[in-house]
Amino acid sequence: MAMGRTQWVQHVFIVRIWQEPAAEGQPSPWRGSVEQVPSAERRYFSQLPDLQQFIVRWLGRTTPPSPDADGSGEVG
C-alpha cells in the first residue's frame, strides 16, 4: 500500500506596524500594513480585526491568485 504525501500549505505575510505623530496632548495612533508575499497583495489597517480579516481570507484559499489578477489591494 503506497503512502500518500501530505501537502503542506504555507502562507508568508509581512506585517508592518508604526505609530504616527499626534497633535500635542493627543494619543499617537497606530497604523499598519500587511502583505501576502507571493501575490504582493497589501492592505493597510488601523485596527487589529482588519489585519485578522485579511489573513483569515487568505487561509481560506486553496490556490494562489492568477498572475494577471490585480494584487495591489492597496487601501487608504
C-alpha positions, 0 to 999 in steps of 0.5 A, a space after each residue: 500500500 503506497 503512502 500518500 504525501 501530505 501537502 503542506 500549505 504555507 502562507 508568508 505575510 509581512 506585517 508592518 506596524 508604526 505609530 504616527 505623530 499626534 497633535 500635542 496632548 493627543 494619543 499617537 495612533 497606530 497604523 499598519 500594513 500587511 502583505 501576502 508575499 507571493 501575490 504582493 497583495 497589501 492592505 493597510 489597517 488601523 485596527 487589529 480585526 482588519 489585519 485578522 480579516 485579511 489573513 483569515 481570507 487568505 487561509 481560506 484559499 486553496 490556490 494562489 491568485 492568477 498572475 494577471 489578477 490585480 494584487 495591489 489591494 492597496 487601501 487608504 
